Amino acid sequence: MSAGNAPASPYTGVEGLCEQIRGALAEWTPRMLGVHVHRSVSGPAEVARLVEVVAGAAELTVLPGDGPAARAELHAAAARAALAAADERPGTEVRAELAAVRAGCRRAAVALGLRITVTL
């Protein structure tokens, strides 16, 4: 998919990254881990809480595919999300950490053998 074909979103910047992370998790966590993902995420602190819940659920679930790799990616994503939520961080650092969270969640899903939609 080219950037010109990307779906329109009302979210931009940090809010856009938070919503992309929520969307990525919402696609696979309910059926794989039984975790309900709310319709929207209000910011980095909410993303940190959400990814930590998902990582915790992964520890208690027998995962298909490469479960250990998926768990490791989720824990790394949770740590990045906590950094993104830390106070007094410049906006560019928060966006970089959230981009890493999104990448970690996608890698976890891939480790589980799930197809991931690529959007630019």
LUMFIDO-43765 format. One record per residue (C-alpha): residue number from 1; z, x, y; residue in one letter. Coordinates in steps of 0.25 Angstrom, whole numbers, plus 5000, padded with zeros to 4 digits. Example, Ala and Ser with C-alpha at 12.3 -4.5 7.8 and 13.67 -1.06 7.14 Angstrom:
% LUMFIDO-43765
<numar><resi>1</resi><w>5031</w><u>5049</u><v>4982</v><resn>A</resn></numar>
<numar><resi>2</resi><w>5029</w><u>5055</u><v>4996</v><resn>S</resn></numar>
END
This chain:
% LUMFIDO-43765
<numar><resi>1</resi><w>5000</w><u>5000</u><v>5000</v><resn>M</resn></numar>
<numar><resi>2</resi><w>4996</w><u>5006</u><v>5014</v><resn>S</resn></numar>
<numar><resi>3</resi><w>5005</w><u>5005</u><v>5026</v><resn>A</resn></numar>
<numar><resi>4</resi><w>4996</w><u>4995</u><v>5032</v><resn>G</resn></numar>
<numar><resi>5</resi><w>4998</w><u>4985</u><v>5020</v><resn>N</resn></numar>
<numar><resi>6</resi><w>5014</w><u>4986</u><v>5020</v><resn>A</resn></numar>
<numar><resi>7</resi><w>5021</w><u>4973</u><v>5021</v><resn>P</resn></numar>
<numar><resi>8</resi><w>5026</w><u>4969</u><v>5035</v><resn>A</resn></numar>
<numar><resi>9</resi><w>5041</w><u>4970</u><v>5036</v><resn>S</resn></numar>
<numar><resi>10</resi><w>5050</w><u>4966</u><v>5047</v><resn>P</resn></numar>
<numar><resi>11</resi><w>5059</w><u>4978</u><v>5045</v><resn>Y</resn></numar>
<numar><resi>12</resi><w>5057</w><u>4992</u><v>5051</v><resn>T</resn></numar>
<numar><resi>13</resi><w>5064</w><u>5005</u><v>5051</v><resn>G</resn></numar>
<numar><resi>14</resi><w>5077</w><u>5005</u><v>5044</v><resn>V</resn></numar>
<numar><resi>15</resi><w>5077</w><u>4990</u><v>5042</v><resn>E</resn></numar>
<numar><resi>16</resi><w>5063</w><u>4992</u><v>5035</v><resn>G</resn></numar>
<numar><resi>17</resi><w>5068</w><u>5003</u><v>5026</v><resn>L</resn></numar>
<numar><resi>18</resi><w>5081</w><u>4994</u><v>5022</v><resn>C</resn></numar>
<numar><resi>19</resi><w>5072</w><u>4982</u><v>5019</v><resn>E</resn></numar>
<numar><resi>20</resi><w>5063</w><u>4991</u><v>5011</v><resn>Q</resn></numar>
<numar><resi>21</resi><w>5075</w><u>4996</u><v>5003</v><resn>I</resn></numar>
<numar><resi>22</resi><w>5080</w><u>4982</u><v>5001</v><resn>R</resn></numar>
<numar><resi>23</resi><w>5066</w><u>4977</u><v>4996</v><resn>G</resn></numar>
<numar><resi>24</resi><w>5065</w><u>4989</u><v>4987</v><resn>A</resn></numar>
<numar><resi>25</resi><w>5078</w><u>4986</u><v>4980</v><resn>L</resn></numar>
<numar><resi>26</resi><w>5076</w><u>4971</u><v>4980</v><resn>A</resn></numar>
<numar><resi>27</resi><w>5064</w><u>4973</u><v>4972</v><resn>E</resn></numar>
<numar><resi>28</resi><w>5071</w><u>4979</u><v>4960</v><resn>W</resn></numar>
<numar><resi>29</resi><w>5086</w><u>4979</u><v>4960</v><resn>T</resn></numar>
<numar><resi>30</resi><w>5088</w><u>4964</u><v>4957</v><resn>P</resn></numar>
<numar><resi>31</resi><w>5081</w><u>4965</u><v>4944</v><resn>R</resn></numar>
<numar><resi>32</resi><w>5085</w><u>4979</u><v>4940</v><resn>M</resn></numar>
<numar><resi>33</resi><w>5100</w><u>4980</u><v>4945</v><resn>L</resn></numar>
<numar><resi>34</resi><w>5104</w><u>4965</u><v>4949</v><resn>G</resn></numar>
<numar><resi>35</resi><w>5106</w><u>4969</u><v>4963</v><resn>V</resn></numar>
<numar><resi>36</resi><w>5103</w><u>4958</u><v>4974</v><resn>H</resn></numar>
<numar><resi>37</resi><w>5096</w><u>4964</u><v>4986</v><resn>V</resn></numar>
<numar><resi>38</resi><w>5097</w><u>4956</u><v>4999</v><resn>H</resn></numar>
<numar><resi>39</resi><w>5085</w><u>4952</u><v>5006</v><resn>R</resn></numar>
<numar><resi>40</resi><w>5087</w><u>4961</u><v>5018</v><resn>S</resn></numar>
<numar><resi>41</resi><w>5095</w><u>4974</u><v>5021</v><resn>V</resn></numar>
<numar><resi>42</resi><w>5102</w><u>4976</u><v>5034</v><resn>S</resn></numar>
<numar><resi>43</resi><w>5101</w><u>4991</u><v>5035</v><resn>G</resn></numar>
<numar><resi>44</resi><w>5104</w><u>5004</u><v>5029</v><resn>P</resn></numar>
<numar><resi>45</resi><w>5119</w><u>5001</u><v>5026</v><resn>A</resn></numar>
<numar><resi>46</resi><w>5114</w><u>4988</u><v>5018</v><resn>E</resn></numar>
<numar><resi>47</resi><w>5104</w><u>4997</u><v>5011</v><resn>V</resn></numar>
<numar><resi>48</resi><w>5114</w><u>5007</u><v>5007</v><resn>A</resn></numar>
<numar><resi>49</resi><w>5123</w><u>4996</u><v>5001</v><resn>R</resn></numar>
<numar><resi>50</resi><w>5111</w><u>4989</u><v>4994</v><resn>L</resn></numar>
<numar><resi>51</resi><w>5106</w><u>5002</u><v>4988</v><resn>V</resn></numar>
<numar><resi>52</resi><w>5120</w><u>5006</u><v>4983</v><resn>E</resn></numar>
<numar><resi>53</resi><w>5122</w><u>4992</u><v>4977</v><resn>V</resn></numar>
<numar><resi>54</resi><w>5108</w><u>4995</u><v>4969</v><resn>V</resn></numar>
<numar><resi>55</resi><w>5112</w><u>5009</u><v>4965</v><resn>A</resn></numar>
<numar><resi>56</resi><w>5126</w><u>5004</u><v>4960</v><resn>G</resn></numar>
<numar><resi>57</resi><w>5119</w><u>4993</u><v>4952</v><resn>A</resn></numar>
<numar><resi>58</resi><w>5109</w><u>5003</u><v>4946</v><resn>A</resn></numar>
<numar><resi>59</resi><w>5121</w><u>5011</u><v>4941</v><resn>E</resn></numar>
<numar><resi>60</resi><w>5126</w><u>4998</u><v>4933</v><resn>L</resn></numar>
<numar><resi>61</resi><w>5112</w><u>4994</u><v>4928</v><resn>T</resn></numar>
<numar><resi>62</resi><w>5104</w><u>4999</u><v>4916</v><resn>V</resn></numar>
<numar><resi>63</resi><w>5091</w><u>5003</u><v>4923</v><resn>L</resn></numar>
<numar><resi>64</resi><w>5077</w><u>5004</u><v>4916</v><resn>P</resn></numar>
<numar><resi>65</resi><w>5068</w><u>5015</u><v>4919</v><resn>G</resn></numar>
<numar><resi>66</resi><w>5075</w><u>5028</u><v>4925</v><resn>D</resn></numar>
<numar><resi>67</resi><w>5088</w><u>5022</u><v>4929</v><resn>G</resn></numar>
<numar><resi>68</resi><w>5095</w><u>5035</u><v>4932</v><resn>P</resn></numar>
<numar><resi>69</resi><w>5084</w><u>5039</u><v>4942</v><resn>A</resn></numar>
<numar><resi>70</resi><w>5085</w><u>5025</u><v>4948</v><resn>A</resn></numar>
<numar><resi>71</resi><w>5100</w><u>5026</u><v>4950</v><resn>R</resn></numar>
<numar><resi>72</resi><w>5099</w><u>5039</u><v>4956</v><resn>A</resn></numar>
<numar><resi>73</resi><w>5088</w><u>5034</u><v>4966</v><resn>E</resn></numar>
<numar><resi>74</resi><w>5097</w><u>5022</u><v>4969</v><resn>L</resn></numar>
<numar><resi>75</resi><w>5109</w><u>5031</u><v>4972</v><resn>H</resn></numar>
<numar><resi>76</resi><w>5101</w><u>5040</u><v>4980</v><resn>A</resn></numar>
<numar><resi>77</resi><w>5096</w><u>5028</u><v>4988</v><resn>A</resn></numar>
<numar><resi>78</resi><w>5110</w><u>5023</u><v>4990</v><resn>A</resn></numar>
<numar><resi>79</resi><w>5115</w><u>5036</u><v>4996</v><resn>A</resn></numar>
<numar><resi>80</resi><w>5103</w><u>5037</u><v>5005</v><resn>R</resn></numar>
<numar><resi>81</resi><w>5106</w><u>5022</u><v>5009</v><resn>A</resn></numar>
<numar><resi>82</resi><w>5120</w><u>5026</u><v>5012</v><resn>A</resn></numar>
<numar><resi>83</resi><w>5115</w><u>5038</u><v>5021</v><resn>L</resn></numar>
<numar><resi>84</resi><w>5106</w><u>5028</u><v>5028</v><resn>A</resn></numar>
<numar><resi>85</resi><w>5117</w><u>5019</u><v>5031</v><resn>A</resn></numar>
<numar><resi>86</resi><w>5126</w><u>5030</u><v>5037</v><resn>A</resn></numar>
<numar><resi>87</resi><w>5129</w><u>5028</u><v>5052</v><resn>D</resn></numar>
<numar><resi>88</resi><w>5124</w><u>5037</u><v>5063</v><resn>E</resn></numar>
<numar><resi>89</resi><w>5111</w><u>5040</u><v>5056</v><resn>R</resn></numar>
<numar><resi>90</resi><w>5098</w><u>5042</u><v>5064</v><resn>P</resn></numar>
<numar><resi>91</resi><w>5087</w><u>5031</u><v>5061</v><resn>G</resn></numar>
<numar><resi>92</resi><w>5077</w><u>5040</u><v>5055</v><resn>T</resn></numar>
<numar><resi>93</resi><w>5088</w><u>5045</u><v>5045</v><resn>E</resn></numar>
<numar><resi>94</resi><w>5091</w><u>5031</u><v>5041</v><resn>V</resn></numar>
<numar><resi>95</resi><w>5077</w><u>5028</u><v>5038</v><resn>R</resn></numar>
<numar><resi>96</resi><w>5075</w><u>5040</u><v>5030</v><resn>A</resn></numar>
<numar><resi>97</resi><w>5087</w><u>5037</u><v>5021</v><resn>E</resn></numar>
<numar><resi>98</resi><w>5082</w><u>5023</u><v>5020</v><resn>L</resn></numar>
<numar><resi>99</resi><w>5068</w><u>5028</u><v>5016</v><resn>A</resn></numar>
<numar><resi>100</resi><w>5075</w><u>5036</u><v>5005</v><resn>A</resn></numar>
<numar><resi>101</resi><w>5083</w><u>5024</u><v>5000</v><resn>V</resn></numar>
<numar><resi>102</resi><w>5070</w><u>5016</u><v>4999</v><resn>R</resn></numar>
<numar><resi>103</resi><w>5064</w><u>5028</u><v>4991</v><resn>A</resn></numar>
<numar><resi>104</resi><w>5076</w><u>5029</u><v>4982</v><resn>G</resn></numar>
<numar><resi>105</resi><w>5076</w><u>5014</u><v>4979</v><resn>C</resn></numar>
<numar><resi>106</resi><w>5061</w><u>5015</u><v>4976</v><resn>R</resn></numar>
<numar><resi>107</resi><w>5063</w><u>5027</u><v>4967</v><resn>R</resn></numar>
<numar><resi>108</resi><w>5074</w><u>5020</u><v>4959</v><resn>A</resn></numar>
<numar><resi>109</resi><w>5065</w><u>5008</u><v>4957</v><resn>A</resn></numar>
<numar><resi>110</resi><w>5054</w><u>5017</u><v>4952</v><resn>V</resn></numar>
<numar><resi>111</resi><w>5064</w><u>5024</u><v>4942</v><resn>A</resn></numar>
<numar><resi>112</resi><w>5067</w><u>5010</u><v>4937</v><resn>L</resn></numar>
<numar><resi>113</resi><w>5052</w><u>5008</u><v>4934</v><resn>G</resn></numar>
<numar><resi>114</resi><w>5050</w><u>4998</u><v>4945</v><resn>L</resn></numar>
<numar><resi>115</resi><w>5037</w><u>4997</u><v>4953</v><resn>R</resn></numar>
<numar><resi>116</resi><w>5040</w><u>4999</u><v>4968</v><resn>I</resn></numar>
<numar><resi>117</resi><w>5031</w><u>4993</u><v>4979</v><resn>T</resn></numar>
<numar><resi>118</resi><w>5027</w><u>5004</u><v>4989</v><resn>V</resn></numar>
<numar><resi>119</resi><w>5026</w><u>4999</u><v>5003</v><resn>T</resn></numar>
<numar><resi>120</resi><w>5023</w><u>5008</u><v>5015</v><resn>L</resn></numar>
END
